[in-house]
Amino acid sequence: MLKNTLIFTILCAFSYLSGYAQQSPVPVNLEKKVDSLYKKKNFTEAAAGYISLALHSDFKLKTITSYYQAACCYSLVHNSDSAFFYLQKAIDAGLTDRKRALDDSDFEPVNRDERWNKMIAKIKDNKPKTNTDPKKANLITSDIVNFWAAYDKGLKDTANFRTIMKAEYFDKGSEGMLDYMGLKVRSIDYFVEHIRSFPKFYAAIRGNTYAPIKIKADLVAAFKEMKAIYPEAKFPDVYFVIGAFTSGGTVSDNGLLIGINQFCDDPSIVKDELDPRTKRMFVNKQLLPGLVPHELIHFQQNGLKHDTTTLSSAIMEGMADFIGEKISGVNANEELYSWAKGKEKAIWTRFVPDMYMNRYSNWMANRQNSTVDNPADQGYWIGYQICKAYYNQSADKKQAVHDMLNIQDYRKFLKDSGWEQTVAAL
């Protein structure tokens, strides 16, 4: 029988849900709100929010992650019964990352409980699917084909557009596509609303969504160059999907996940339907050969020490831009870097007060607050400059790449780079 404390927390969770009962399956901004509660250490409320996300989720990965986060929150308030209950829910939903749970400091309050080892033993340790030979990484475009088939069918039967999209696109989705949706898209309803909001736009970009087939040789060449400068590199499959303009790219254990519809701009595309936020996230197709290498670098970063400082996040993202550009010749954030020229000292001066704080949203993934005069993702530019400075002052360039991908002390890395002295002299 469940103990009273667990019954109480479950009732709290459903009480929290009741406020959303008449709203969409995943309430707008709920995910950001819940993550904010977690960062503010309001763990009991955050746990209830994560349970809400899990119960509303259309995607397996989001369900797993949400139950897992709820377990973390209950552990942090020393509610071991609830922590184990929701960790079991995550396992039942498909959690396969045993190492993550073992290494997660959130579980320190409960990992001496007699139930811990038995629970951990239930979690399979799924290893990422990779190749050591860059030529063996597959470019998977089946989700693009499935999307357009579903889209065409849905346009002929608009009353059943969502049902058709679910059956013909989501239910037939690759592992990578489903990971992308679980990581980056709120719900199927959110996706469908986005797609149906811009009919002329989607008609215009259709041809450009097939770009991955045309640039395969460029991507293989970049992967080979990565092997040359970092022999330990692993090469996963690359999945190209149609997303909802929530992420150009991310990674999962299944591979690199690219939202190709965000990388389709060219002079022929009419963007009158697009709102300002969507326009800001729409990127020239010529930058796609730089995006995939950027995500490839993220896939190699499992040797990095993870902390919550803004500096560490900036270095991780800037490193992906820097090494990605090295191996491909293309910077995926070219427009930002052009804007920053001549503003180096001003950007750095603003960054310094935030760099040892957890102020990620001031510097990255902040397009909703960006303007022409203050573009998003300036943290990428800062991390790039630090990594570039470190690389340039290193006599052994291969060792420099290895050092970047295995940073354990971000303060020391910044000091060793010499970037602070460089920017001070400008």
C-alpha positions in Angstrom: 0.0 0.0 0.0 1.3 3.5 -0.8 2.3 5.5 2.2 0.3 8.7 3.1 3.0 11.0 1.9 2.9 9.5 -1.6 -0.8 9.6 -1.7 -0.7 13.3 -0.7 1.8 14.2 -3.4 -0.2 12.4 -6.1 -3.3 14.3 -5.0 -1.3 17.5 -5.2 -0.2 16.7 -8.7 -3.8 16.1 -9.8 -4.9 19.3 -8.1 -2.3 21.1 -10.0 -3.6 19.6 -13.2 -7.2 20.6 -12.6 -6.3 24.2 -13.4 -5.5 23.1 -17.0 -8.4 20.7 -17.5 -10.2 22.9 -20.1 -7.0 23.9 -21.9 -4.9 22.3 -24.6 -3.2 18.9 -23.9 0.0 20.6 -23.1 -0.7 24.0 -21.7 1.2 26.9 -23.3 4.5 27.6 -21.6 3.9 24.9 -18.9 7.2 23.3 -19.7 9.2 26.5 -19.3 7.2 27.3 -16.1 8.0 23.9 -14.6 11.7 24.1 -15.5 11.8 27.6 -13.9 10.3 26.2 -10.7 13.0 23.5 -10.7 15.8 26.1 -11.2 14.3 28.1 -8.3 14.4 25.0 -6.1 10.6 24.9 -5.7 10.8 21.2 -6.1 7.4 20.1 -4.8 5.5 22.4 -7.3 8.0 21.4 -10.0 7.3 17.7 -9.4 3.6 18.2 -9.9 4.2 20.1 -13.1 6.5 17.4 -14.5 3.7 14.8 -13.7 1.3 17.1 -15.6 3.7 17.1 -18.6 4.1 13.3 -18.5 0.3 12.7 -18.4 -0.3 15.1 -21.3 2.6 14.0 -23.5 2.1 12.8 -27.0 5.8 11.6 -27.2 7.5 8.8 -25.4 10.7 10.6 -24.7 8.9 13.6 -23.1 7.0 11.2 -20.9 10.2 9.4 -19.8 12.0 12.7 -19.1 9.0 14.2 -17.2 8.6 11.3 -14.9 12.3 11.2 -14.4 12.4 14.9 -13.4 9.5 14.4 -11.1 11.5 11.6 -9.3 14.5 14.0 -9.1 12.3 16.7 -7.5 10.8 14.4 -4.9 14.3 13.0 -4.1 15.5 16.6 -3.5 12.7 17.2 -0.9 13.6 13.8 0.7 10.2 12.3 -0.3 11.7 8.9 -1.1 8.4 7.1 -1.6 7.4 9.5 -4.3 10.9 9.6 -5.8 10.9 5.8 -6.3 7.3 5.7 -7.5 8.0 8.2 -10.3 11.4 6.7 -11.2 9.6 3.4 -11.7 7.1 5.3 -13.9 10.0 6.5 -16.0 11.4 3.0 -16.3 8.0 1.6 -17.3 7.8 4.3 -19.9 11.1 3.3 -21.4 14.0 4.9 -19.4 17.2 3.3 -20.6 20.0 5.6 -19.3 21.3 3.9 -16.2 24.5 5.9 -16.1 22.5 9.2 -16.0 20.6 8.1 -12.9 23.7 6.8 -11.2 25.6 10.1 -11.8 22.7 12.4 -11.1 23.3 14.4 -7.9 19.6 14.9 -7.6 19.3 11.3 -6.3 21.9 11.7 -3.6 19.2 12.0 -0.9 17.7 8.6 -1.8 20.6 6.6 -3.1 21.4 5.1 0.3 17.8 3.7 0.5 17.6 -0.1 0.4 15.4 0.3 -2.7 18.0 2.2 -4.7 20.1 -0.6 -6.1 17.1 -2.8 -7.0 15.6 0.2 -8.9 18.8 1.0 -10.7 19.2 -2.6 -11.7 15.9 -2.4 -13.6 17.3 0.4 -15.9 18.9 -0.8 -19.1 22.0 1.1 -20.1 21.3 2.0 -23.7 24.4 3.0 -25.6 24.3 5.6 -28.4 24.2 4.1 -31.9 27.5 5.2 -33.5 30.2 4.2 -36.0 33.9 4.9 -35.8 34.0 5.2 -39.6 32.6 8.5 -40.8 31.5 7.0 -44.1 29.1 4.6 -42.3 27.0 7.3 -40.7 23.6 7.2 -42.5 21.6 10.3 -43.6 18.0 9.4 -43.0 15.4 11.4 -44.9 12.4 9.1 -44.8 10.6 11.5 -42.4 10.7 14.3 -45.0 9.0 11.9 -47.5 6.4 10.8 -44.9 5.6 14.4 -44.0 4.9 15.6 -47.5 2.7 12.5 -48.2 0.7 13.2 -45.0 0.6 16.9 -45.8 -0.8 16.3 -49.3 -3.4 13.9 -48.0 -4.4 16.2 -45.2 -5.0 19.1 -47.6 -7.5 17.0 -49.4 -9.3 16.2 -46.2 -8.8 19.2 -43.9 -11.4 18.1 -41.3 -9.2 15.1 -40.6 -5.8 16.9 -41.0 -4.6 16.1 -37.5 -5.7 12.4 -37.6 -4.0 12.0 -41.0 -0.8 13.7 -39.8 -0.6 11.5 -36.8 -1.2 8.3 -38.7 1.0 9.1 -41.8 3.8 11.2 -40.2 4.1 10.6 -36.5 3.0 6.9 -36.4 5.5 6.2 -39.2 8.2 8.3 -37.7 11.8 7.2 -37.4 13.5 6.8 -34.0 15.3 10.1 -34.6 12.1 12.0 -35.6 10.3 10.8 -32.5 13.3 11.8 -30.3 13.3 15.3 -31.9 9.6 15.7 -31.2 9.9 14.5 -27.6 12.8 16.9 -27.0 11.7 19.9 -28.9 8.0 20.0 -29.8 5.2 20.5 -27.2 2.6 18.2 -28.8 1.0 17.0 -32.0 -1.6 19.7 -31.7 1.1 22.3 -31.5 2.9 20.9 -34.5 -0.3 20.8 -36.6 -1.3 24.3 -35.6 2.2 25.5 -36.8 2.0 23.7 -40.1 -1.5 24.9 -40.9 -0.7 28.5 -40.1 1.7 29.0 -43.0 0.2 27.3 -46.1 2.0 29.4 -48.8 5.2 29.2 -46.9 5.2 25.4 -46.7 4.3 25.2 -50.4 7.3 27.4 -51.2 10.0 25.5 -49.2 9.0 22.0 -50.2 11.8 21.6 -52.8 14.4 23.0 -50.3 13.5 20.4 -47.7 15.2 17.8 -49.8 18.6 19.6 -49.6 20.2 16.9 -47.4 20.3 14.5 -50.4 22.2 17.2 -52.4 24.8 17.9 -49.7 25.6 14.4 -48.6 29.1 14.6 -50.1 29.8 17.8 -48.1 28.7 16.2 -44.8 30.8 13.1 -45.4 33.8 15.3 -46.0 33.2 17.2 -42.8 32.8 13.9 -40.9 36.1 12.7 -42.3 37.8 15.9 -41.3 36.5 15.4 -37.7 38.1 12.0 -37.7 41.4 13.6 -38.8 41.5 16.2 -36.0 39.8 14.0 -33.3 40.5 10.3 -33.8 38.2 9.3 -30.9 35.2 10.8 -32.7 32.0 8.8 -33.0 29.7 9.2 -36.0 25.9 8.7 -35.4 23.2 8.6 -38.0 21.7 12.0 -39.0 17.9 12.3 -39.1 16.3 15.1 -41.1 12.7 15.9 -40.0 10.0 18.5 -40.4 9.6 20.2 -37.1 7.6 23.1 -35.7 10.3 25.9 -35.7 11.3 25.1 -32.1 14.8 23.8 -32.9 17.1 23.7 -35.9 19.0 20.8 -34.4 19.6 18.6 -31.3 21.0 15.2 -30.5 19.8 12.0 -28.8 21.2 8.5 -28.4 19.8 7.7 -31.8 21.8 10.4 -33.6 21.8 14.0 -34.8 18.3 15.4 -35.3 17.9 18.3 -37.7 14.7 20.4 -38.2 15.3 20.8 -41.9 12.4 23.2 -42.5 14.3 25.9 -40.5 17.1 25.7 -43.0 15.3 26.4 -46.3 15.6 30.1 -46.9 16.6 31.5 -50.3 15.7 34.7 -52.2 12.7 33.0 -53.8 10.9 32.2 -50.5 8.1 34.6 -49.7 7.8 35.0 -45.9 4.8 37.3 -45.6 2.9 34.7 -43.5 5.6 34.4 -40.9 5.5 36.1 -37.6 8.7 37.9 -36.4 9.8 35.0 -34.1 9.4 32.5 -36.9 11.3 34.7 -39.4 14.2 35.0 -36.9 14.4 31.2 -36.8 14.4 30.8 -40.5 17.9 30.2 -41.9 19.5 30.3 -45.3 19.8 26.8 -46.8 23.5 27.5 -47.5 24.2 27.2 -43.8 22.9 23.7 -43.5 26.4 22.1 -44.1 27.5 24.0 -40.9 24.6 23.0 -38.7 25.1 19.2 -39.0 28.8 19.5 -38.0 27.7 21.7 -35.1 25.4 19.0 -33.8 28.1 16.4 -34.4 30.4 18.3 -32.0 27.6 18.2 -29.4 27.5 14.4 -29.8 31.2 14.2 -28.9 30.8 16.3 -25.7 30.1 13.4 -23.3 33.6 13.9 -21.8 32.8 17.4 -20.6 32.0 18.2 -17.0 28.5 19.6 -16.8 27.6 22.4 -14.4 25.0 25.1 -14.3 27.1 28.2 -15.0 26.4 30.3 -18.0 30.1 30.1 -18.9 30.0 26.3 -19.4 26.9 26.5 -21.6 28.4 29.3 -23.7 31.6 27.3 -24.2 29.7 24.1 -25.1 27.7 25.9 -27.8 30.5 28.1 -29.0 32.8 25.0 -29.2 30.2 23.4 -31.5 30.3 26.4 -33.7 34.1 26.7 -33.7 35.0 23.0 -34.4 32.0 22.6 -36.7 33.3 25.5 -38.8 36.8 24.0 -38.7 35.6 20.7 -40.2 33.0 22.1 -42.7 34.2 25.6 -43.6 30.7 26.9 -42.7 29.5 28.7 -39.5 25.9 27.8 -38.7 25.5 31.2 -37.0 27.1 33.4 -39.6 24.7 36.3 -39.2 25.3 36.6 -35.5 29.1 36.6 -35.9 28.9 39.3 -38.6 26.8 41.4 -36.3 29.2 41.0 -33.4 32.3 42.4 -35.3 33.4 45.6 -33.6 31.2 44.9 -30.5 33.5 42.4 -28.8 34.3 44.4 -25.7 30.7 45.5 -25.1 29.4 42.0 -25.4 32.0 40.6 -23.1 31.4 43.3 -20.5 27.7 42.4 -20.4 28.5 38.7 -20.1 31.0 38.9 -17.2 28.4 39.4 -14.4 26.4 36.4 -15.7 29.1 33.9 -16.5 29.4 32.2 -13.1 25.7 32.4 -12.5 22.9 30.2 -13.9 21.6 32.8 -16.5 21.5 30.6 -19.6 18.3 32.3 -20.9 20.0 35.7 -21.0 22.5 34.4 -23.6 21.1 31.3 -25.4 17.8 30.0 -26.7 16.4 33.5 -26.2 15.0 34.3 -29.6 11.6 35.4 -28.1 13.4 38.4 -26.6 15.7 39.2 -29.4 15.7 42.2 -31.7 17.7 43.3 -34.8 19.9 45.4 -32.4 20.2 42.6 -29.8 20.2 39.2 -31.6 19.7 35.9 -29.8 22.4 33.4 -28.9 25.2 35.8 -28.2 26.5 33.1 -25.7 27.4 31.0 -28.8 29.7 33.9 -30.0 31.3 34.2 -26.6 32.1 30.5 -26.4 33.4 30.5 -29.9 35.9 33.3 -29.1 37.1 31.5 -26.0 37.6 28.2 -27.9 39.2 30.0 -30.8 41.7 31.8 -28.5 42.5 28.5 -26.8 43.1 26.7 -30.1 45.2 29.5 -31.5 47.6 29.6 -28.6 48.0 25.8 -28.5 51.1 24.4 -30.3 49.4 21.0 -30.6 46.1 21.5 -32.5 44.8 18.0 -32.1 45.5 18.1 -28.4 43.6 21.5 -28.3 40.5 19.8 -29.8 40.8 17.0 -27.3 41.1 19.4 -24.4 38.0 21.3 -25.5 35.9 18.2 -25.8 37.0 17.0 -22.3 36.9 20.3 -20.2 36.7 19.6 -16.5 37.2 23.2 -15.2 35.7 26.0 -17.2 37.3 28.8 -15.2 40.7 27.3 -15.9 39.9 26.8 -19.6 38.9 30.5 -19.9 42.1 31.5 -18.1 44.3 29.2 -20.3 42.7 30.5 -23.5 43.9 34.1 -22.9 40.6 35.5 -24.2 40.2 37.9 -21.4 43.6 39.5 -22.1 42.7 39.6 -25.8 39.4 41.4 -25.4 40.8 43.7 -22.8 43.4 44.9 -25.4 40.7 45.8 -28.0 
